Amino acid sequence: MNDEQPVLNRVLWWDLLPEPLRRPLGEQLAGDIDVDVAIIGAGYTGLWTAYYLQKQSPGLRIAIVEKHIAGYGASGRNGGWASALFPQDHSAVAEQAGLPAAVAMQKAMNDTVDEIGRVAADHGWDIDWAKGGTVVAARTLAQWDRMRERDAHLRATGFDPDEQLLDARETLDKVRATDVIGGMYTPHCAAIQPAKLVRHLARHVVDSGAQLFENSPALALEPGIVRTPTGNVRSKYVIRATEGYTAEISGQRRTMLPFYSLMVATEPLPEETWEQIGLADRPTFSDGRHLVIYGQRTADNRLAFGGRGAPYSFGSKIRTQAELDSRSHRILQATLTNLFPVLRNHRFTHAWGGTLGITRDWQASVGLDPITGVGWAGGYVGDGVGTSNLAGRTLAALISQEPDPLLALPWVDHRSRRWEPEPLRWAATAIGLKATEAADAIESRTGRPSLLGRLVGTLTGH
């Protein structure tokens, strides 16, 4: 029985990296340097920014400072969904910026999925790419009602979400989960191996001339300078690309709320087991509950599955122990086994976590202050694989000051207000998490939509 297996604190994606992608890429910063662009954070956002800057201006002097090693954070630990998901729902974007802006935002996200695949193919990067889309199963009447209401609302406003409602049989053709009564499918997602992508990307930007300083944490950022314990980087432009780790920079503790998403993975599964699970074309999958879950069939035939639910750390502290929450990992194992009971016959071999970032208004944003030269991107709320690529292209356009239609998208230069001081943000986060869990429990028991769920959705813009 899988629930009898010990939880192992191992990141599947890093265990599966080929040896060439494990090799060190950067040394610790030793002394002060001067460059054209300084980037804090060697995850997807920082690396994509460097990548597109190098394409536009090959001679640009770029330095990237990273607390750990390139890809150490969420970029190398996520669920591997290169998706068109944007943290804010279409309706929320349309309400704030208008329908044309919401349509343009979604089109840009859809195109981003293909852009990631194109770049990987052009450079010959093996990232286990499989564009099978995403299937979201409705497993209670409340979930099914929400899907239909959302679809009807979007179409009534003139927004075509390029999503397809599925009946039970159509959903089961894609994913053979228990209790399926319907579902939704979008083609705009690819399953990838996220650590392969971030390490290929890091190696490319270093080989193309960027300086990468690993084990060099940014203590503070100011206009024109990044301060680390072993030296300072002076630059006309300073880009904050730290997502959930933003709270560790001096003066930034209330900018972004660090939150944890955890994952588990099975052993490679035999074909007879896959016949009972489905996912033949490797679509990513989820269901319609309020507390987010996400999964994929990996290239080596495992199930990699994750979800939210680990507690927020008081004071926005980044704690490794929060990423290794054995209780939450066991809940994930039980949830996945509930979806696919055949997994009772198989072992779970990996369990890990990562830190994501949430702004006060749950809005992702990208921008550059033309006066100070300080830029930023983040607040992806777990939807960062695709969004970070769009952010990198946008930041490159802002820095180069070249005309680009991306600069008209509604998330550009959006400013989120700061989170409340403690203990208010800890209390709000704890209450929100409990309310979300309670909403799912009520809907599972009654089959009817929960008022708690509607309240949480309103507060988060979903």
BELUR-V416618 format. One record per helix or strand of 2 or more residues. SS is the DSSP state (H for helix, E for strand). FROM is the first residue (numbers start at 1). TO is the last residue. If there is no record, write none. Layout:
BEGIN
ss={SS SS}
from={FROM FROM}
to={TO TO}
END
This chain:
BEGIN
ss={H E H H E H E H E H H E H E H E E H E E E E H E H E E E H H H H E E E H H H H}
from={2 9 12 19 33 44 62 74 81 90 99 134 141 163 168 182 189 194 211 218 225 231 243 257 271 284 293 303 314 320 326 341 348 365 374 384 405 424 451}
to={4 10 15 22 40 56 65 76 83 97 123 138 156 167 174 186 191 207 213 222 228 240 248 266 277 287 297 308 316 324 339 345 358 368 378 400 408 446 460}
END
